[in-house]
């Protein structure tokens, strides 16, 4: 086929699109053109765009971010103290582990189906209410309440995160254009996570006030804390005292109320949007989509370890760092102080990273985070606690937050950018992998000493860095080989992009 014939075929495809309903079409043409020019692939991306004002877009972004901040103000602080106030028989960490086991199964088999049938707004309302149900188990903490509560929230959480990121992608789609879509997604994701990470401040501030001076540390032997901390060994776990029941009830009431407020805010103030596609496929077909994407997509394979590591890192801080370096040596009342420090840095740098990524790119930020995080892990392994070590523990918590501010947002951005046409399926897959990390970390939390947990996290984070570096290199080479040209149609409702190899 000659270059002219190939060009005619491209124009013919564009004309057909203009005469038909607005849809997303992906065509792949691989034609040899006698060395003159090769059209390696042609992707004509169209989407029906509503005229959405800047004020409306940012109002929805703020409403979404505020609602999630309310919910995770409650849940993050609630989960951070579980390893301390419910440490008997590992009830606290086992309950958290079950949440993510359920998330794994739901993300793989149920989430894609439900996300394609219902609007993201009402899915998020339902999902946040499941968080409130789980935290209500604080009024009566026992295996009979925690286990069912874990199943309920696990199902809800499997829907919450894919619907949130898909809704955020829709906001970017309706506000931006194909040419600046990546930039808008990065900007909106940075703003959202800046709000979200501030939840670490507010919830743990309340926890510090409620539990203040109510739980004492009965051991002066700091050698059993820190890297030597072993939660299964009473002689090496320190004497972490459970706070009085009335204080736990007060704190539980606050958590349930904040989570319910988040659901109400979304229900009343968030504008509804269409799902990413009007997908009416059956359950079996959606399950096959998830499996096929994991098996066939090289990009998704490279995100398996980073997504899994993300869950391990977050659970490591929530369950292990707080117990070994704060609760054991300084008491449960100081857990809130440490997590507030972590949350402040996490919030500030999430916002800064979103802006800085426009100049440096996301990879440079991730590289700096890797260096900081490995330094923190080495310090945790070698650090010897004493009575004056609380400020040092707070500094380590802040550096942990600095590193984490580049980790989870980076994965969300990579999924939104590289899987734009399969964003719902890709998000369900990555969240399932993240849930594996959460579940595994909470599962072994009560049965391994701290020094071994540090080694596990160090190895996983190094593998995660290698995977993201490989993904970055892969797409950098691809960008050098191809040039993408985007042309807006006369209707101003579609935009056509042709990827040409020269």
N, C-alpha and C positions, 0 to 999 in steps of 0.2 A: 504494500500500500504506500502510495506516494505521500509526501508531506502535505500536498494540497488536499488529497482525499481525506487524510486524517483530520486536517483542519475543518473540512466540510462536515465531517461526522461530529466534531465537537460542537459546531454551530447548530447542527440539526438537533442535537440533544438539548441544547439550551432553548431552542425554539419550542420543542415539545414540552419542556417544563413550563414555559410561559403560558402555553395553551391549556395546561392541566391544573389540577388543584395543587396547592403548595405542599410539597413533601420533601423528604430527605432521600437523596439518591446517591449511591456510591457506585461508580463504574470504574473498572480497571481495564485499561487498554495497554497492551504491551506489543508495540509494533516497531519493527526495524525500518528506518527511513534513510537507507543508503548513506549513513554517517552524517547527514546534514543536521537533523534534529530528531530527538527521540522523546515521544510523550510517554513517560514511564507509567504514570498513573494520572487519571483525571477524577477528581472528586468534586461533584457539584453539590454544595451544601445549601439547602434552602430551609427556611423556617418562617412560619408566619409570625410577624413581629407586630405587637401592639405598640402604639405610640405611648410610651410610659415616661412620665416626667421625672426629672432628677429628684424632686421633692418626694414623690410617691415611692420611688425606688429606695431612697435612703430611709424613708419612714419605715418601710417594710423590713429593711435590714436592721434598723435599730430595735424594732419590735421583736424580731426573731432573736436578736442577740440578747436583749434584756430578759426575755422569757427563759432562754437557756441559762442565763446567769442566775436567775432565781432558782431554777431546778437544781443546778449543780452547786449553788451555794449550799443547798441542803445535802445533796448526795455525796459530794466530795468530802465534806467535813465528817459526815456520818460514816463513810467507809474508812476514813483516816484513823478513826478511834476504835474500830472494830477489833483490831489485833491487840488492843490494850484493855478495853472494858469487857470484851467477850472472849478472853483468851482461854477459858476453861474448855478442855477437850478440843481446842481449835475451832469452836463454834463460829466465831467471827470470820476467820479466813476461809473456812469451809463454805459458809454461806455465800461469800463473795466469789469463791471459785465456781460454785454451782451456777451463778448468774452467767458466767462466761461460757460454761459448757452448753447451756441452753442457747446462748447467743450463736455459738458455732453452728448448731443444727438448724436454728431458725434462719440464720443468714443464708445458709446453703439451700434450704428446701422450701421455706415459706415466704421470706421477705420479698423476693422478686415478684411473686404472684400477687401479694397484697399491695405492694407499691405500684403495681400496674393497674390495679382495680379502683383504688381510692385516691382522693386528693392528698397531697403532702401535708396540707394544713391540718386536716382532721386526723391523719395518722399521727402527727406530732402531738396533738392534744391527748389522744388515747395513750400514747407511749409515755408521756410525762406523768399521767395519772398512775401508771403502773409503778413508777418510782415512789410515789406517795404511798402506795399500798405496801411496798417493801419496807420503807422506813417506819411505817406504823407498827412493824414487828418489835420496835424498841419499847413499846408499852408492855409487851409480854414476850421476852426473848427466850425461846426454847426451840428445840429441833422441830417441833410440830408447827411452829409459825414461820421459822426462818426458811426451811426448805420449800414450802409452797410459795412463800414470798419471793424466793430466789428464782423459781420457775416463772412466775408472773413477770417480774422485772426483766428477766432474761429475754423473754419474748418481746416485751415492749422496747427494750434497748436495741434489739436487732432491727427494728423498724425506724427508730428515732434518728440514728446517724445517717443512713442512706437517704431518708426523706429530707433531712436538714441540708445535706450537701447538694442534693438534687434541686431543692428549692432555691438554694443560693446560686446554683448554676443557671436556673431559670431567670433569676433576677439579672444576672450578668448578660444572659442572652437577650432579654427584652430591653436592656439599657444600652448595651454596647453593639458592636458589629463583629462580623467574622474576623476582621483584620485586627481588632484590639481586644478580642475576647479573652485571650490569655492574661492580658494585663488587668482587665476588669475582674476576672476570677481571683487573681492574686490579691488585688486590693480589697475585695469584699471578704475574702477568707481571712486576711490579716485583721480587718476590723472585727469580724465575728469572734475570732479567737482571742483578741485583746479583751473583749467583753467577757467571754467565757472564762478565761483564766483568772479574771478578777474575782470569780466566785471562790477561789482558794483563800482570798482575803476575808470576805464577809462571813462565810460560814465558820471558818476557824477562829475568827474574832469572837463570835458568839460562843463557840465551844470553850475558848479560853476563859471567858467571863463566867459561864455556867459552871465549869468544873474547877474554878479557881480555888486553890487551897483545900480542895475537898479530897484529893487523893495524894497521899504521901509516899515518898520513896523510902522504904524501910532498910535499904542496904547502903552501906558506905563503901562497899567493895566495888570499885569501878572496873576492876579487872574482868568481871563477868558481863560487862556491857560492851557496846561497840562491836568490833569485829569478832570478839569472843562470845557474843550473845548467842545462846542456844535456847529457843523457846520451849523445846520439849524436855529440857533438863531443868528441874526446879532449882538446882544448885547453881546453874549458870544463866538463868533467865531473869534474875533480879526479882524483887518483891513489888510487882505492879498491882496496886490496890484498886479494886473496882469502886467507882464513885457511888454515893448514896442513890437509892432508887428514885427519890423525888427529883434529884438533879437530872437523872437520865430521862425521866418523864417530861420535864420542862424542855430539855434539849430536843427530844423526839417530837414534841408538839410544834416546836419552831421549824423543824425540818419538814414535817408533813405540810405545814402551812405554806412555807416558801415554795415547795414543789407544786402545790395546788394553785398558787398564785401564777406560776409560770404557764400552766395549762389555761387558766382563765384569760391571761393576756393574749395568748395566741388565738383563742376562740373569739375574742371580742375585737381585736385590733389588727390582726394580720390579714392582708388581702389574699384571697385564694388564687391559685394559679393552676393551670393544667398540668397533668403529669408529663414527664419528659416525652412520652409517646403514648398514644392511645392503644396500648398493648392489651389485646384480649386473648393472648395465648393461654393454653391450659397449663396446669401445674407441671406436668411432665416436660413440656417444651421449655418452660422457664428453668427447670432444674438442669436440663441439658445445656441451656445457654450458659449457666454458671460454670458447669463442668467443662464445657468446650472452651470458654474463655480462659480458664485456668490452665488447661492443657495446651492450647494453641498459641496463646499470646506470650511472646517473649517478654514484653514489658511487664505483664502481670506476674510472670515467674520471678522477675527481678525484684518485685515488690513484696514477695512472700515473706522473706526474712525481715525487711524493714517494718512491715505491718505487724508481724508477730513480736518483734523486738519492742515496738511501741507499747504494746500491752504489758510486756514484762517490765519496762522502765517505769511506767505509771504505777503498777502494782507494787514494785519494789520500794518506791518512795512511800506509798500509802501504808503498806503493811510492815515492811522490814526496816527501812530507815527510821521511821518514827518510833518504832518499838525499841530498836537496839541503841540508837544514838540520842533519843529524847526521853521516852517513857521510862526506860530502865534506869538511866542515871539521874534524871531530873524530875520525873513524875509526869502523870498524864496531863496535868494542867498546862504543861509547857508544849504539848504537841501542837496546840493551836498557834502558839507564837512562832514555832518553826515553820509551820505550813503557811502562815501569813507571810513570812519573809520569802518563802518559796513563791507564793502566789503573786506578791508585788513585782518581783523580778520577772516572773513569767508573763504577767500582763504587760508591763512596760516594754519588754523586748519583743513580744508578739506584735505589738503595734509598730515598733521601730523596724522589725524585720520585714513587715509588709511593705513599708516605704523603701527600705534599703534594697530590697530584692529588685526593684525597678532599675537600680544603678549597677549593682554587683552581680545580680542573678542569684537564684536560690541556692545554687551549689556552694558558692563561697561561704554563705552563712552556715550551711550544713557542715562544711569543713571546720570552721571555727568552733561550732558546737561540739564536734567530735573531739577536738583537742581539749576543750574545757572539760568534757564529760569524762574522758579517760583520766585526766588529772584528778578529778574528784574521786573516782573509784580507787585510784592508787592511794590517795590520802586517806580514804575511809579504811582501807586495809591496814595501813601502817599507823594510823592515829591512835594514841593512847589517851583515854579519857581521864579527867580528874575533876575536882570540884569547881574549877574555873573554866571548864571546857564548853559551857553552853554558848558563849559568843562564837566559838569556832564552829560548833555544830550549826549555828544559824548562818554563818558564812557559807558553809558547805551546802546547806539547803538552798541558799540564793544562787550559788553557781550551778546547782542541779537544775533550778528553774531556768537559768540562762540557756543551758543546753537543751532543755525540753522545749523551749519556745521556738526552736527551729525544727523539731522532729515531727510531731504530729501534723502541724500545718503543711509541712513540706510534702508529706504523703498524700494529704487531701488535695493539694494543688496538682501533684503529679497525676493523680487519678482523674481529676476534672479536665486537665489539659490533654492527656494522652488517650482518654477513653470517652471523649465527648459524646460519641454516638451510642455508647453502651455504659453510660455513667451509672445508672441504677444497678446493673448487674455487676459492674466492676466494684462499686462501693460495697455492695453486699459481700462480695468475695473478700475484699481487703478487711472489712470489719470482722468477717469470720476468722480470718488469720490473726487479727489483733486479739480476738477473743480467745484464741488458742494460747497466746502469750499470757493474757490475764489469768485464764483458768489454771495453766500450768504453774505460774508463779505463786498464786494463792494456794494451790494444792500442796506444793512442797514447802511453803512458807513455815509451817509449823513443825517440819521434820528435818530441816537442814540448819546447820549453824551459819552465822552471818558470813564468815569468811568464804564459804563455798558459794553462797549466793552472789557475792561480789565477783568471783571468778566467772560465774555463769553469765552475769550481765555484761561483763567486760568482753567476753568472747562473742556474744550475740551482737553487741553494738558494733564491734569491729566488722563482723560479717555484714551487718546492715550498711555500714559506710561503704564497704566494697561493692555491694549490690547497687546502691544509688549512684556511686561513681561510674559503674559500668553502664547504667541506664543513661546517665548524663553524656558519657562518651558516645554511646550508640546514637543518640539523637543529635548530638553535635555534628557527627559525620553525616547523618541524614540531611541536616540543614544545609551542609556545604554542597551536597549533591543535587539538591532540588531547589527550585525557585517557585514560589506560590504567587499567582496573580489572582486578585479578587476583583470582580466587576459587579456593580450594583445594577439590577435590572430596571427597566423603565417603570415598573410598578412600584419601585422603592420598597417592596416588601420582601424581596429575595436577594440573596447575594451569592454569586457563583465563583467558585475558586478552582483554578486549574493548576495542578502541580506539574511543573515541566522540568525535565532533566536536560541540561545543555552540555 
